[in-house]
Amino acid sequence: MPRWDPRAEERLREAALELYSERGYEHVTVAEITERAGLTRRTFFRYFTDKRDVLFAGSDRLGPTLAAAVLRADAALSPFEAVLSGLVQVGDLLTEQGSSIAVQRRAIVRSSPELQERSRTKFAAVADSLVDALERRGAPAAEARLLTEVGVALFREAFERWTDAPGPARFADHVHEVSAELAAHLRVADPHVPGGG
């Protein structure tokens, strides 16, 4: 009987990412992933539901993790400051995992319409969790929805910058950079609609 391999999940993920990068996501099968990893299909399905799940496994925790961080933020913070605090905390977790796999994964997702759609679905679930957290902090529903849209946009842009320029900068540094740029634009924006009464 084969012995349990503590690195099985990691080996499967590495094999899948290599194959997706070499051949394209659509042209790779589970059998090819398991063969490359030197493991069985049974082992694959112990960790992943399908070949797409290799790229998104664990992503269902992003929304609840971000929401919990927002709820833990200092009660004196404004709703938007609480969002930024949550993004920084989640960013620290991402930074610990390193950017190399994130860069590879991002390139694979960008190459596949199916995976791009899955990514949009993932962020919609994150947004729902964040709206709920803000409302629980006392933000009105409309304000919670607006700040969530801004927060998700900030997260995505910070993630893009973090993966575009791997180096000493933490994910949280990019969150601060993007939010500062947004604040600068809002300071110079005229809140009145041209031609309005």
Wavefront OBJ file of the C-alpha trace (Angstrom):
o trace
v 0.000 0.000 0.000
v 1.456 3.412 -0.982
v 2.460 5.678 1.848
v 0.716 8.994 2.419
v 2.610 11.848 0.788
v 2.466 15.089 2.812
v 3.399 17.039 -0.346
v 0.765 15.461 -2.603
v -1.407 18.572 -2.891
v 1.606 20.780 -3.574
v 2.963 18.323 -6.179
v -0.384 18.221 -7.965
v -0.632 22.017 -7.980
v 2.917 22.397 -9.292
v 2.298 19.826 -12.024
v -0.969 21.477 -13.047
v 0.550 24.963 -13.191
v 3.476 23.694 -15.277
v 1.156 21.938 -17.730
v -1.294 24.860 -17.948
v 1.617 27.202 -18.668
v 3.086 24.877 -21.295
v -0.074 23.805 -23.137
v -2.893 26.080 -22.029
v -5.528 25.244 -19.450
v -8.059 23.867 -21.962
v -5.571 21.327 -23.361
v -4.649 19.634 -20.080
v -6.461 16.693 -18.470
v -6.551 15.483 -14.881
v -4.816 12.289 -16.044
v -1.910 14.342 -17.413
v -1.644 16.307 -14.178
v -1.513 13.158 -12.057
v 0.993 11.538 -14.413
v 3.274 14.597 -14.239
v 2.980 14.614 -10.425
v 3.528 10.852 -10.176
v 0.259 10.427 -8.258
v -3.144 8.840 -8.851
v -6.491 10.284 -9.959
v -7.865 9.212 -6.598
v -5.261 11.363 -4.869
v -6.099 14.294 -7.164
v -9.784 14.162 -6.254
v -8.933 13.975 -2.559
v -7.715 17.601 -2.839
v -9.515 19.097 -5.853
v -12.998 18.792 -7.341
v -11.758 19.333 -10.915
v -8.825 20.758 -12.853
v -10.156 24.304 -12.449
v -10.180 23.916 -8.678
v -6.370 23.636 -8.715
v -6.285 27.365 -9.494
v -9.069 28.444 -7.149
v -8.791 26.056 -4.198
v -8.969 28.079 -1.020
v -10.393 31.153 -2.751
v -13.700 30.583 -0.976
v -11.921 31.658 2.220
v -11.011 35.106 0.853
v -14.450 36.662 1.418
v -14.925 35.420 4.991
v -11.304 36.263 5.867
v -11.662 39.824 4.550
v -15.033 40.246 6.241
v -13.621 39.058 9.571
v -10.710 41.498 9.251
v -13.129 44.375 8.575
v -15.232 43.400 11.585
v -12.115 43.278 13.800
v -10.977 46.727 12.704
v -11.032 49.462 15.351
v -14.593 50.647 15.920
v -13.377 54.259 15.658
v -12.435 53.778 11.990
v -14.765 54.982 9.258
v -16.289 52.243 7.070
v -13.761 52.919 4.293
v -10.845 52.912 6.736
v -12.115 49.555 8.007
v -12.113 48.246 4.422
v -8.510 49.402 3.957
v -7.524 47.817 7.260
v -9.081 44.536 6.132
v -7.325 44.667 2.754
v -3.972 45.236 4.456
v -4.480 42.281 6.788
v -5.503 39.967 3.951
v -2.611 41.322 1.914
v -0.163 40.322 4.633
v -1.457 36.743 4.346
v -0.982 36.802 0.568
v 2.533 38.147 0.912
v 3.450 35.268 3.196
v 2.502 32.835 0.421
v 4.774 34.604 -2.053
v 4.066 36.104 -5.448
v 5.642 33.536 -7.805
v 2.646 31.177 -7.824
v 0.277 34.159 -7.961
v 2.059 35.466 -11.081
v 1.851 32.090 -12.798
v -1.780 31.606 -11.808
v -2.754 35.088 -13.015
v -1.244 34.436 -16.462
v -3.157 31.161 -16.762
v -6.468 32.745 -15.711
v -5.981 35.607 -18.179
v -5.552 33.115 -21.030
v -8.909 31.382 -20.485
v -12.414 32.897 -20.755
v -13.737 30.077 -18.563
v -11.253 30.871 -15.814
v -11.866 34.614 -16.120
v -15.558 33.985 -15.533
v -14.732 31.853 -12.482
v -12.559 34.681 -11.168
v -15.413 37.181 -11.565
v -17.717 34.812 -9.671
v -15.123 34.547 -6.902
v -14.923 38.331 -6.525
v -18.728 38.609 -6.471
v -18.739 36.284 -3.454
v -16.001 38.372 -1.812
v -18.101 41.492 -2.406
v -21.150 39.906 -0.762
v -19.108 39.084 2.344
v -17.691 42.598 2.489
v -21.096 44.275 2.121
v -22.396 42.155 4.990
v -19.412 43.060 7.193
v -19.843 46.790 6.554
v -23.554 46.645 7.301
v -22.784 44.808 10.539
v -20.453 47.700 11.407
v -23.401 50.041 10.958
v -22.905 51.324 7.403
v -26.147 51.966 5.499
v -26.767 49.395 2.743
v -26.125 51.809 -0.156
v -22.881 53.035 1.420
v -21.779 49.458 2.111
v -22.352 48.492 -1.542
v -20.466 51.535 -2.855
v -17.500 51.076 -0.528
v -17.395 47.376 -1.374
v -17.137 48.105 -5.091
v -14.303 50.534 -4.396
v -12.635 48.093 -2.006
v -12.753 45.202 -4.482
v -11.353 47.465 -7.220
v -8.523 48.537 -4.892
v -7.798 44.917 -4.008
v -7.651 43.843 -7.648
v -5.395 46.729 -8.676
v -3.093 46.182 -5.699
v -2.929 42.485 -6.585
v -2.046 43.327 -10.194
v 0.773 45.614 -9.074
v 2.045 43.108 -6.529
v 2.274 40.376 -9.157
v 3.600 42.723 -11.872
v 6.574 43.804 -9.769
v 7.594 41.002 -7.434
v 10.115 42.273 -4.970
v 10.455 43.599 -1.445
v 7.179 45.559 -1.509
v 4.438 43.881 0.480
v 0.922 43.528 -0.870
v -0.156 45.989 1.828
v 2.243 48.586 0.362
v 0.364 48.368 -2.927
v -2.985 48.729 -1.142
v -1.736 51.976 0.433
v -0.329 53.191 -2.891
v -3.572 52.552 -4.812
v -5.758 54.081 -2.106
v -3.526 57.189 -1.991
v -3.862 57.584 -5.766
v -7.628 57.253 -5.523
v -7.769 59.826 -2.725
v -5.672 62.255 -4.805
v -8.074 61.913 -7.737
v -11.100 62.414 -5.537
v -9.612 65.593 -4.036
v -9.318 67.215 -7.463
v -12.595 65.876 -8.854
v -15.523 68.292 -9.185
v -18.461 66.566 -7.474
v -20.969 68.549 -9.550
v -22.201 67.102 -12.814
v -21.390 69.493 -15.698
v -24.550 71.296 -16.823
v -26.369 70.358 -13.609
v -28.661 72.762 -11.817
l 1 2 3 4 5 6 7 8 9 10 11 12 13 14 15 16 17 18 19 20 21 22 23 24 25 26 27 28 29 30 31 32 33 34 35 36 37 38 39 40 41 42 43 44 45 46 47 48 49 50 51 52 53 54 55 56 57 58 59 60 61 62 63 64 65 66 67 68 69 70 71 72 73 74 75 76 77 78 79 80 81 82 83 84 85 86 87 88 89 90 91 92 93 94 95 96 97 98 99 100 101 102 103 104 105 106 107 108 109 110 111 112 113 114 115 116 117 118 119 120 121 122 123 124 125 126 127 128 129 130 131 132 133 134 135 136 137 138 139 140 141 142 143 144 145 146 147 148 149 150 151 152 153 154 155 156 157 158 159 160 161 162 163 164 165 166 167 168 169 170 171 172 173 174 175 176 177 178 179 180 181 182 183 184 185 186 187 188 189 190 191 192 193 194 195 196 197
